[in-house]
């Protein structure tokens, strides 16, 4: 019984130490919603993460789900307690709803993390309307109001 207990304790310590010695990528948020964005204008979001583990995190790769999204990241190790970033640029060429993913591969405990970009690509006119504050005249209406007030 003593040998069994000693073996159990040794196995527990081995497993606990193995997990404690990894980097951990803790993202502030894993999904970004752009809302309505203008067709033809690329948009970028920077995902921030903190290394909450005990070892440095090294990002090996970041792969987008399609050619319309281009991820970039620092090749420098992110030390324990420090923050790192992964930037993703979406080329808003085609109109309509979208959801894109960026798969991040690293030496962190989970190995991979999936980040999401979503939103709706709209025509320029609709994007201006969506960006204007409620009750404010659209850009063309402002010009008319200025000309008629003279």
C-alpha positions in Angstrom: 0.0 0.0 0.0 2.9 2.4 0.8 4.5 1.7 -2.6 1.1 2.4 -4.3 0.7 5.7 -2.5 4.3 6.8 -3.2 3.8 5.9 -6.9 0.5 7.9 -7.0 2.2 11.0 -5.4 5.1 10.8 -7.8 2.8 10.5 -10.8 0.7 13.5 -9.5 3.8 15.6 -9.1 5.2 14.7 -12.5 1.9 15.6 -14.2 1.4 18.8 -12.2 5.0 20.0 -13.0 4.5 19.1 -16.7 1.4 21.3 -17.0 2.8 24.1 -14.9 5.9 24.6 -17.1 3.9 25.7 -20.2 3.1 29.1 -21.6 -0.6 30.0 -21.7 -2.1 32.4 -24.2 -5.1 34.1 -22.5 -6.8 36.4 -25.1 -8.7 39.5 -24.0 -11.3 38.4 -26.6 -11.3 35.8 -29.3 -14.0 37.3 -31.5 -14.1 40.8 -33.1 -17.2 42.1 -34.7 -16.5 44.9 -37.2 -20.2 45.6 -37.6 -20.9 47.3 -41.0 -17.8 48.0 -43.0 -17.3 49.7 -46.4 -16.8 47.5 -49.4 -13.4 47.9 -51.0 -11.6 49.1 -47.8 -9.5 46.6 -45.8 -10.0 46.6 -42.0 -7.6 45.4 -39.3 -8.1 44.2 -35.7 -5.4 43.5 -33.2 -6.0 40.6 -30.9 -4.1 40.9 -27.6 -3.2 38.1 -25.3 -1.3 37.7 -22.1 1.1 34.8 -21.3 -0.3 33.6 -18.0 1.9 30.5 -17.9 5.5 30.0 -16.6 7.3 29.6 -19.9 7.7 31.9 -22.9 5.1 31.6 -25.6 6.5 31.4 -29.2 4.0 31.7 -32.0 4.9 29.4 -34.9 2.2 30.3 -37.4 -1.1 32.2 -37.9 -3.2 30.9 -40.7 -6.3 32.5 -42.1 -9.4 30.6 -43.3 -9.2 32.3 -46.7 -7.1 34.5 -48.9 -9.1 37.6 -48.0 -7.6 37.7 -44.5 -4.0 38.3 -43.7 -2.7 37.6 -40.2 0.6 38.9 -38.8 2.4 38.4 -35.5 5.6 39.1 -33.7 8.3 36.4 -33.9 9.7 37.4 -30.5 8.9 35.1 -27.5 6.2 36.5 -25.2 7.6 36.1 -21.7 5.5 35.0 -18.7 3.3 37.9 -17.5 3.8 39.9 -20.7 1.4 40.6 -23.6 1.6 39.8 -27.2 -0.5 40.6 -30.3 -1.8 39.0 -33.4 -3.1 41.4 -36.1 -5.6 40.3 -38.8 -6.5 42.4 -41.8 -9.7 41.5 -43.7 -10.0 42.7 -47.3 -13.7 43.8 -47.6 -14.0 43.1 -51.3 -17.3 41.2 -51.5 -20.6 42.5 -50.1 -22.5 40.5 -47.4 -22.1 38.9 -44.0 -18.7 37.3 -43.2 -17.1 35.2 -40.5 -13.4 34.5 -40.9 -11.0 32.6 -38.7 -7.3 32.9 -37.9 -5.8 29.7 -36.4 -2.7 30.5 -34.2 -0.2 27.7 -33.6 2.3 28.1 -30.8 4.2 26.2 -28.1 1.5 27.2 -25.6 -0.3 24.7 -23.5 -3.4 24.5 -25.8 -1.2 24.3 -28.9 -3.7 26.2 -31.1 -6.1 29.0 -30.6 -8.8 30.1 -33.1 -9.7 33.8 -33.5 -12.8 35.1 -35.2 -13.5 38.1 -37.4 -17.1 38.9 -38.3 -19.3 41.6 -39.7 -21.1 42.8 -42.8 -19.5 44.4 -45.9 -21.8 47.0 -47.3 -21.7 49.6 -50.2 -20.0 52.9 -49.4 -23.3 54.8 -49.1 -24.7 52.4 -46.6 -21.5 52.4 -44.6 -21.6 56.2 -44.3 -25.2 56.0 -43.1 -24.3 53.3 -40.5 -21.4 55.4 -39.2 -23.4 58.6 -38.9 -24.8 59.4 -35.4 -28.6 58.9 -35.1 -30.5 62.0 -36.2 -27.4 63.5 -37.9 -27.8 64.4 -41.6 -25.9 62.3 -44.1 -22.8 63.9 -45.8 -24.8 65.0 -48.9 -27.5 66.5 -46.7 -24.9 68.6 -44.8 -23.6 70.0 -48.1 -27.2 71.0 -49.1 -27.9 72.5 -45.7 -24.7 74.6 -46.0 -25.5 75.9 -49.5 -29.1 76.8 -48.6 -28.1 78.7 -45.4 -26.1 81.3 -47.3 
